[in-house]
């Protein structure tokens, strides 16, 4: 009698067959996408052109191939996004014949619904356009690329994370998720945030990108860019308010580990110009990508959790 324990790999070795850790993570994410497709009426995928949303879209394409992805995409555009990332976003949407909804922070500022912050950072201003887009378009499940290793508030969330009728998150309303059983029940007006990459690490993401041959915007790899130093981070000059007096721009060889608003996303000194070099660099890093390069997470000890409670991802 043949059992699973006696199955061998294709290489002919005596080791029992087992999924690699990347195969296991991919399988879990594909299962999550299919579960949402079967359980919810109108899901949407948050897609910014950043690496996590790129991997998330790649997994969604795999989950439903050869059929098209049964979800639309949503991006909250701060108006201070990196041009390279927006170009990648639009090209990808066109390539796969997808539909993209864009919620504009600039439009909310022009309409008087939001006010510019003194520091020029618009990342915290994304919450209102995001939550109103979800309510207006009646999305009942919203996929996000958040991972538990990024930040401690994100580590508290389940894969299915319930939001109330005001899109707010209450950590006390977490639901158990034993044996990959996900509870998507919600009252009218509520919705569920879904995190298919929740159990991935930054290193997992990069190893998967290398394995799958996924294209990324060039700013994730080492390149020369004019930057200036503020609060220990290398920031890109722009209309958002930098550099100020005493902040001298200089050309440096840098890359970005995470990509958000130009006003709060710092670059890191790096000569990692290839996938293998980036993976080697991340493998020895002792700082999370957000902890090292995101000013919006340094506003207070609980900055991310406060924003999550208000409706941010």
Secondary structure, DSSP 8 states (H G I E B T S, - for coil): ---GGG-B-TT--SSB----HHHHHHHHHHHHHHHHHHH-SSEEEE--SSHHHHHHHHHHHHHHTTS--SSEEEEEE-S---HHHHHHHHHHHHHTT--EEEEEHHHHHHTTSS---TT---GGGHHHHHHHHHHHHT-SEEE----TTT-HHHHT--SEEEE-TTS---GGG----GGG-------TT-EEEE-TTTT--HHHHHHHHHHHT----GGGS-EEEEEEEETTEEEE-BTTTBS-TT---EEEEEE-SS---TTTB-BEE----SHHHHHHHHHT--S-HHHHHBGGGGSSTTHHHHHHHHT--
